[in-house]
Amino acid sequence: MLKRLFSFIVFILCMPFCSYAQRATISGLIRDEQSKGMPGVTIAVVGTADGTATNDKGYYILDVPAEKNIVVIFSALGYEKQRRILLLRSGQNYTQDILMKASLMDTVVITERRKRYEDAAIEIKSGELYKLPGENSIEKALKTFTGSNNELTNQYSVRGGNYDENLVYVDGFEIYRPFLVRAGQQEGLSFVNPDLASSVNFSVGGFQAIYGDKLSSVLDVKYKTPDHFAGSVMASLLGFSLHLEGASKNKKLTYLIGAREKSNQYLLQSQPTKGVYNPSFTDVQGVLNYKFNDRWQMELIANYARNRFTFYPQTETTTFGLVNQAYQLDVYYNGGEIDQFDSRFAGFSTTYTSRDKHSKIKLLLSGFQTNEQETYDISGEYLLGLLQTDLGKKNFGQVQAALGTGLVHDYTRDFLKANVGNAALHGTYEGNKHFLQYGVDVNYVSINDNLHEWERRDSAGFSQPYDPYNLNMSTYYNAIANLNYIRISGYIQDNIRFSDSVKFTGSIGARFNYNFLNKEFVVSPRIQLGYKPEWKKDVVFRFAAGIYAQPTFYREMRDFNGNLNTNVNAQKSYHIVLGSDYNLKVNNRPFKITTELYYKGLWDLIPYQYDNIQVRYYGRNDAVGYVYGGEMRIYGDLIKGATSWLSIGLMKAAYDIKDDKIVQKSVAGVDSNTIYPGYIPLPNDQRFNIGLYIEDYLPHNKNFKVHLSAILSGGLPFGPPNAPLYADTLRMPSYKRVDVGFSALLLDGAKKNRPVHSFFRNINSIWASLEVFNLLGIQNTLSYTWIQDQTSGRTFAVPNHLTSRLLNIKLLFRF
């Protein structure tokens, strides 16, 4: 009896030591995005009472359970929660440093930048873009704000400008894209990999002098600086992506690796043109950061994109017209298309920070190279017929009369090589109420272009344009160009805080640009002001104005025939923007309302037309124009913890081409009257745009979600082929698109009841999604094919439709 009692007492006394033996310790430093230690960050172990907080310098230490999976949560007000899954040995001392990221919402957050006083750049949390139905790309989200007329391309138009007028930066490096891409199905992946991005800021006008020389917008992307190993794998019917990130034990070396494969084959099968599609787009990116000490660090970024597109069309059937007068075009193709676009980019930067942390100097060196080949030889024989529209007839919906036959033969052999080099020195100085920024860039451009294109048209045995003595082509371009030039640009800007309470701030700066090719020197002053009145409501008012010049690259110099005009000057504009944003809460949920009114005056414009998505310029500065409009955006939690947004924009964009006139002749053939067309719509005059995103989930279960995006945009102007620009006054139908996705969380890494040796113990989450593209099955029109019957002289505009309704399945693993 005494022996049993002694054993029991020994057991009771040893219990604390046994319990202690099953413990481990984690410690580390928690920093913000400026690498400063964060005090007051809460650290807690899910399902236990273990927890602590960081000290004044951001350090913490915490005892945690050992020998089993634990989930540790790091949280702070205004920052994203960080979650780590750990399996520690008994008695182990483990170091876990954390980088906290600022956040106002915990979903696909679209909000204003932290610097609300200076500009209204939209901030996109790129890590959540996988929730939007469709391709995982930043441009997909941008289009809900800027509008769209083509879901097959990543290109976007901002306030009346074309895609060439938009700047794209990644970690301070300017990004370029292939030149010869003509159609959306040829286009590969966007350079920006959302899996690698930490912050995305998008400014739609009136942007600061620190950004380069374009007319419309700036997309400024910062890639991550990871502090631990993580990654993701995504697979769908449209492609595959993989990314890895991590850091060395001392956190001095960090790395990002991303690989993506995209194939539109499944998507393209829904287009009206049937045939054999073989698209293959591959993109590999890598980023290395090394911090030598608190004063020196370096970054190396590299990208390789391999894009292949092969297409052998077979047939196409298009029905168009009205209910009581409908037509059908049947085309039978012969030939094919083979395109290759290979591009490479590499950038190196090193940053020096002064001992007092007040100033920084950054040296950037980068190079871009592209090798492009667009080759096709396709002929199509067509039959245009009148459809039976009488419901009482047996042949309802069938061709009852043939209106004409013909052939269209397109031939292209385009080869282009381009090299762009950049060297830049940027710096900053932070004073008491001033933040000074300055920089100088030197760009070298080398282009080698070989253009050879023609189109032959035949209708009812007559070649068009008809000539009884010669065989004429409808279009014929043949040119060779070699171009090398240097451009220097620079900027200086001061961000001023006029009072300690930050009620009134300003940004004043200027850019300069000198082009050695045409000897043009341009100065662009810019100003942004912000004021927050002492109201109970959280409202900020903003004003921005400035000059924006876009020096000619290569494509603006080349006219339709391939001839180069190296004397073309930079296109120029001035922006005036008035805006406000209002933060409020509805039912204790955060909302934000932003509004902007803007006017853009344009001069030295280079007229252009669209060939599908490719911009073809006239190669001369002979137009002036204007753009004005207003935008309103509302975003917030319609459902608690599920953010939605609505964007509404109205706009008018027009330009007037110098010396453009219509000369009317009398019956005798003598000039009798001259008419000047005046202002006509710009090619991107999209009068209205409504973009919507809604997120929802099942009541009491956030593991099952629905995501809906919708776009309604006004139709773009167009006109007959080979006609003067003043004839482009017809309007395409409005663009209407609704996509919806249903997501389910198959595995949640936060759950603590998984076995220690589970195969999925290192997986943070697994999401499965079912997506429906073009939910309403609307046939949107991209462009028109003009068919002429030589016998009757009538011309028919046959619409080219985009994709129809499709299903997509997607799986996302995060670890």
WOZIBEL-V662116 format. One line per field, one symbol per residue. psi: psi as a letter, one per 20 degrees, with the letter a starting at -180 (. if undefined). Layout:
psi->???
//
This chain:
psi->ghgggghggggghighhgghikrrpqrappqaijkppoqjpppqppjrjpraqqahjjqrppprqrkqpqopppqqpjqqpppppqoqqpjpoppnqpoqpqqhrkbnporqqhmhhgrkppppnhijiihppapnqhhghhhihirrjoiiqiqqpolirrhijpqpqokippprrqhiphqhiipbqqgpohhiqhqopopjqkrriiqbnrhgrpoopprqnqjrprrqpppriiaqqpqqqaqrhjjhpqqppppqppojghhiiiqhoqaopmqoppppqqppppogaihprqqppqqppoppoppnqfrpppprbrhinqrppppoqpaapoqpopqqppqpqpppprhjjhqqpppppqppppoqpopqnpqppqopqpqojohiqhkpjrpipphqrappopppnppppqppqppqoqrqpobgjqopprqpqppppppopopoqqppqppkjpppqpoiiqoqqgqopoqppppprqpprrqpqpopoiqhilhprqoprqqqppoigjkppppnqqqpqqpoqmrhqnppqqpqqrppqnqpcghhhpahjjqpnijprqqqrqpppprqqoprppkkqpqppqqppqpopprkqoqrrpndipporikqnlqqaqpqaqqpppqangppjoqrqppppqqppqqppqjpqooqqrhijqphqppohbprqqhkmohqpoqpppprrqpjnjioqpppqqpoqqqqqrrqqkqqhiimjrprqqppppqqqpqpohpoiipjjqqhkqhjhjpgqpqpqpqoqlhikpnqpgaqpoppohgijqppopqoqaqapqqqpppppp.
//
